[in-house]
Amino acid sequence: MFDKKLAIEILLQIQEGINRIQRRFEPISSSDDFLSTDDNLTKLDGICMMLITIGESLKNIDKVTHKTFLTNYPQVD
């Protein structure tokens, strides 16, 4: 059995990361918008870092659940 509390905490962190990405994308209407200002480039950098963090968190979920959680979702690589 795995630590469900820890797994839930990691999933909540992933959800917060997704929410943060969505908020940062709101003012962006095209990929060119990221290149239009330094502030938008900073947003792009932040979004990229959040995606990396989410990926690492998914690896942690796999570790914490002893590879039993993600097997329920075969569509997730």
N, C-alpha and C positions, 0 to 999 in steps of 0.2 A: 504494500500500500504506500501511497505517496502523500506528501504534505499538501493537502487540499488548500489550506489557508495561504500557503506560499504560492501555489499555482494560481489561485484567484487574484492575489496581489499582482503577480506578473501580468495576468490578463487585463487587470484594471490599468496598469501602466501602459500596456499596448493600446488600450482604448483611449487613454488620455493623449498618447502620441498621435493617434489617428485624428482625434478632435483638433489637436494643435495644428496638424498639417492642413486640415480643412479650413480652419480659421485663417491661416497664412495664405491659402490659395484664393480666398474670397475676392480680393481686389484684382486678381490676375485674370485677364481674358484671353491671352495668347502667350505662347512661349517667348515671343519677342518682348513682352512686358518685363520679364526678368532681367533683360539686358538694358532696359531703358534708364535705370538709375542704380546707384550704388545700394540704396535701401532695398530695392527689389532683388539685387544680387545677394544681399545679406539674407533676404527671405528664402531664396533658393538654397543657399548654404544651410540654413536652418532646417529646411524641409529635407534636404539630403541627409543631414545628421539624424533627424528623427527616423527616417527610413532605415538607416543603419542600426539605430537603437532598437527599433521594432524587430528587425531581423535577429539581432542578438538575443532579444527577449524570447523570441520564438525558439531559438536554440536552447535557452534556459528552461522553457516549458518542457521541451523534449527531455532534457536532463532530469528535471525535478519530478516528472511523472514517470520516469523509468521507461521512456519511449512508448507509453500506453495512450497518451492523450491524442497526439497528432495522427495516430493510426486510424482514429475515428473519422478523419478528414483526408481521404486519399487524394483529393483534388489540390491539397496544399503540398507544394514541393518541399 
